[in-house]
Amino acid sequence: MQLLLTKNFHLGHPASLKEYEASGGYSGLRAALKMTPDDVIKTVTDSGLRGRGGAGFPTGKKWSLTDRKSPGPRYFLVNADEMEPGTFKDRFLIENDPHQVIEGLLISGYATEAEKGYIFIRYEYSGAARALERAVNEAKSAGFIGKDILGSGFSMEISVHRSAGRYECGEETALMNALEGRRANPRSKPPYPASKGFRMRPTTINNAETVANIPHIMSLGASGWKALAAYEGGAGTKLYGVSGRVKNPGLFELPTGTPLKEIIEIHGGGMRDGYSFKACLPGGASTPIIAPDKMDVRMDFDTVSRIGSRMGTGCVTVFDDTCCIVRAMINNLLFFTRESCGWCTPCRDGLPFVHNILQRIEAGVADMDELGVLEENCETIYPNSFCAFAPGAVDPVRSMLRLFREEVEKHIKTKRCPIA
Amino acid sequence: MPKLTIDRMEVEVPEGTNVLEAAKKLGIVIPHFCYHEALGAVGACRLCAMKFVEGPVKGVQVSCMVKAQDGMVVETADPDAMRVRRMVIEWLMTNHPHDCPVCDEGGMCQLQDYTIAGGHGIRRYKGKKRTYLSQYLGEFIEQEMNRCIQCYRCHRFYRDYAGGADFGTKKLANRTFFGRFKDGWLESEFAGNLADVCPTGVFTDKTYRFKARPWELETAPSVCPHCSLGCGITPGAKLRELLVIKARENLKVNGWFICDRGRFGYRFASSGNRPRKFLVNGQEKTRGEAVKSASGIISDAILKYGPGSVALIGSPRTSLENNFAVRKLADLLKTENICFSADPFRERKDRRAVSLINAADSRSLRDVEFSDFIVAVGTDPVNEAPMLALMLRQAAVKGAQIVVIDPRPVKLPFNFTHIPALPDEFAGKLAELAGSSSAPAPRDRATIICGTDIPGMDAIDACSEAARRLNCGLFYTLSSANSFGAALLASDGPEFEDVLSGMESGNIGVLIALESDPLGRYPDRERAARALENLDSLIVMDYLPTETAEAANVFFPTTAYAEMDGIFINNEGRAQGFSRAYIPGIPVNHMGPQRKPPELHPPREFFSEVPGRSFAAWEYLRDIAGEIGMECGELESIETIRAALAADDRRFAQVAGLHPESDGALITAGPVDWPQAQRQPSAGDKPDTGEGLLLYAVELTFGTEEISARSDKTQLRAPEPHVLINSEDAGKLGLKDGEPVRVSSGNITISCVLKTSSSCARGAAFAPRLKGFGAEALNRKRVTITGGRG
């Protein structure tokens, strides 16, 4: 298979401008600048690229919604605030080949007629941030960033912004608040960022991996890129990760729609000796659990949705047979309880409630009624919170109660954890 | 206008109304915490869930975040919605302490109400409660963070609505904290509103703490007496003690909030040194004896020297009815020596401003919020009329351009253009602004605001003229709560300056001062004191322990605003009624020795009358008239006074049926020709010429206003006596900020510390009218400032 996003990963260091250009870098930008912004948007729409941050919103459609009629300034934001537990794709991408994101951002900015781009990067990703800053400086001296880029008349500035270090900063409107220097609370929509986003100006925001795909779509053409997928209906390649007790944990660029079983067993090398597969979170801590019987699912947005989970970031967290599912969820909820921005009640005060009941179940002090309270909490939090944070936090717990009810009840009945 | 169905009832609401408000219109109040009419909908608490059955939105939704649209069918009591509301309350209660028995909010707590309304009764959360350390936020507001339910109202009021910067949201998740960076007084002049906006007991009124339960309070709709804006308030008293002031919603004036001067300046009413006894020559007497004595003095004087030997002073801080009674008594006595203020210089400007306001130009305080271009001339809103600053901020947030022409280092909680001009340059600067290309086209959403303290007559005239010419709104701030009413009753009559000359010449032998303090308010105290000594008798009626009251031969204790029915006419000309909240008398808690609470509880001493009972001043005037033998049916009751006011003067036609909770009645002076109001500045008012800095006595939010300056808690925020000058002027004089200085003109010298600012006009000095400081004596005088202690 042709490697696109990871083709410079073998270098072992962040690809320099020279190395990036040698591998075909910035040809996508050159191609895009010869097209009209509308044509660039059309190409991206035709390519079928969907947002790689986890929600899977069609990228071309998002761009076409950007208000390009009212006078500027307009902004394009790259979300590299990758803080989903178990996910490390954007970090690998930026640490190994930062220019891809920059080139993608330039093309995206050109298409949405933005004059300023920000790459919002997670606080803890200091190595990646340094690589990006170096790459931005290189690109600036080479004339890829700044006024009248490559003589096209298009101008764009790019800044790398390090996040204050909170999960909620990755929510797109909270990210805008954070970038403006406010508390990272999500904003209510409408108004949508496409018309009133960062600094209340038209703003487009995409995940770093999404943006990194753009140069390749420009180089290969919409249909050429789309055809790289593993099945009819998919589009392009995707970064999949595997972590947990597998033989070969890591990040793999694979055709979109590669079956989950293949990702874990072939690329991830299968379970380590002495351990067997119990379940997995397909794309981060906020995606519902997938049990062994659904392992044939193709890893793409719609296909995974159909079996009651979500592909999310595509970075799979594998649980083995020594792992108590309740304890796994406690770990999850501890994260979400701490990271809640504190804006809405279900998330701020509901998640600690869920966390508390899970702890009681694990400790063997809960009774059966509390299982009902747990369920009621999850079912009420899920549809009634302000943003997608709390639904994501309780979704795996809901799936646990569907798929592993027996194990949960065993905790309560035997008053101890059956696995520990 | 979208039409929707809520609980099978149809309702039509204005475009943009949210469904929560639409339901409220039908009388269905759905529990909500974060939503507040003034602060808007943010969807944080998730409590106001309703089930949307038909229409563009479906399912359980948070109703404050959904705009009403045609065809919506909404069920507020759907079980799904009720379940969400119950769960939200249960989540909030996981951390909320069960300290309701000792919580000041108990009884008016929304969390209590909604816990009942929401149906959450049995605690299912088995974890520990989250706890916080609370902060010291000064003597106005008490913080108890453990009670917090994170509705963000405090943050949204303090930072977004009031523009404060020293308070906000800290930390995150369920440790989110609302407070300051470190302990200390809240800096905003509107911080007291936190007690009103907070739905639980996190922020409570510290001055009212542990004093009463809300259901024990005697309350009545009232009007704030602490400046001329006339904000709506609700005073609350228990056992004859005024304990708390809350903001009363008045959408034509203050909206939902009040300033801290209005909220915490009430403590004069129950203060220990409030005069409560009828006194004749220092001896305690009964009401009847005092009336007899006063009427004897008056009839003797008239018999001996004629009616012209008696003079009366009304007051800009007392009710229209009291002032009318003064007018009535003067008419009965046939004396022409009557005036309505002891400070002729401010009164003259009040009268001039009142004569210039007409119905077409006049703007309400709320209208200021919706103006898009505002020029404020000679006014320092935060210090002179604090709520004006809050309304100006709302206008600024909505995009209004605001220019302030004032020599002081005006500070406002938003961005504005400051032109530091001296008062004699005001008219010129205004003309410059009106003539420049950036001036607004004639439009009615522009407003000119003009103060009446430091501007001269020419500036007051220039503002009215400019407003008329540019066809924009006009807004004067006046000196006191009822300056407008006093000016109308004074019309073209004499002023205190005339009465004073009568006293000096010996023509006037008896002075009746009603809630008026010539010794404290007349700028030249020495002159006033000499004139008062010249009198045969001084009759004073007041509820404040003024210097004049101390000098009285006959003294009558009167009632403060919360203790009587009355009307104030605010700066706009809006006559607003207020009602008696409680019967005035010595508070039960002051009945023990040294005004301490009585030792026995309940007190085992019984009285047939309220101890220390005082009455409205107009009742005393009526009794005096009756005692002299002049029957006066018009002063029989508050109703007859209002009927007489309406019958005597068509401008007051609407006051007869005025309801305290109505929008009030707009009154204008009408086209008037008041030569008195045109009187040119006399020696005391005309700015000095010559060498030295020109000193202006100025108002401050705390410490200078007559009534609140006698309230202990607001006095805590009054600054030390100081004089403020431009830093370059200070440099020239070789003086530094914070240095002790002597400020003198002629034979008057005052000592204080120097403050400097780079944003005030050069050539001027500003000294606050602090009680006992003596800045008034130097008002508009050229002063020399020298270093060193006095």
HADDOCK unambig.tbl for C-alpha pairs under 7 A between the chains (distance, minus, plus):
assign (segid A and resid 337 and name CA) (segid B and resid 173 and name CA) 6.75 0.50 0.50
assign (segid A and resid 338 and name CA) (segid B and resid 173 and name CA) 5.90 0.50 0.50
assign (segid A and resid 339 and name CA) (segid B and resid 173 and name CA) 6.21 0.50 0.50
assign (segid A and resid 340 and name CA) (segid B and resid 172 and name CA) 6.93 0.50 0.50
assign (segid A and resid 340 and name CA) (segid B and resid 173 and name CA) 4.53 0.50 0.50
assign (segid A and resid 341 and name CA) (segid B and resid 172 and name CA) 5.30 0.50 0.50
assign (segid A and resid 341 and name CA) (segid B and resid 173 and name CA) 4.87 0.50 0.50
assign (segid A and resid 342 and name CA) (segid B and resid 172 and name CA) 5.35 0.50 0.50
assign (segid A and resid 342 and name CA) (segid B and resid 173 and name CA) 3.92 0.50 0.50
assign (segid A and resid 342 and name CA) (segid B and resid 174 and name CA) 5.72 0.50 0.50
assign (segid A and resid 342 and name CA) (segid B and resid 176 and name CA) 6.14 0.50 0.50
assign (segid A and resid 343 and name CA) (segid B and resid 44 and name CA) 5.65 0.50 0.50
assign (segid A and resid 344 and name CA) (segid B and resid 44 and name CA) 4.33 0.50 0.50
assign (segid A and resid 344 and name CA) (segid B and resid 45 and name CA) 5.35 0.50 0.50
assign (segid A and resid 344 and name CA) (segid B and resid 46 and name CA) 6.75 0.50 0.50
assign (segid A and resid 345 and name CA) (segid B and resid 44 and name CA) 6.74 0.50 0.50
assign (segid A and resid 345 and name CA) (segid B and resid 45 and name CA) 5.25 0.50 0.50
assign (segid A and resid 345 and name CA) (segid B and resid 46 and name CA) 6.53 0.50 0.50
assign (segid A and resid 345 and name CA) (segid B and resid 88 and name CA) 6.61 0.50 0.50
assign (segid A and resid 345 and name CA) (segid B and resid 91 and name CA) 7.00 0.50 0.50
assign (segid A and resid 346 and name CA) (segid B and resid 88 and name CA) 6.72 0.50 0.50
assign (segid A and resid 348 and name CA) (segid B and resid 173 and name CA) 5.40 0.50 0.50
assign (segid A and resid 348 and name CA) (segid B and resid 174 and name CA) 5.14 0.50 0.50
assign (segid A and resid 349 and name CA) (segid B and resid 91 and name CA) 5.29 0.50 0.50
assign (segid A and resid 349 and name CA) (segid B and resid 92 and name CA) 6.51 0.50 0.50
assign (segid A and resid 349 and name CA) (segid B and resid 174 and name CA) 6.24 0.50 0.50
assign (segid A and resid 350 and name CA) (segid B and resid 91 and name CA) 5.62 0.50 0.50
assign (segid A and resid 353 and name CA) (segid B and resid 125 and name CA) 6.55 0.50 0.50
assign (segid A and resid 356 and name CA) (segid B and resid 127 and name CA) 6.23 0.50 0.50
assign (segid A and resid 380 and name CA) (segid B and resid 84 and name CA) 6.37 0.50 0.50
assign (segid A and resid 386 and name CA) (segid B and resid 43 and name CA) 6.96 0.50 0.50
assign (segid A and resid 386 and name CA) (segid B and resid 44 and name CA) 6.89 0.50 0.50
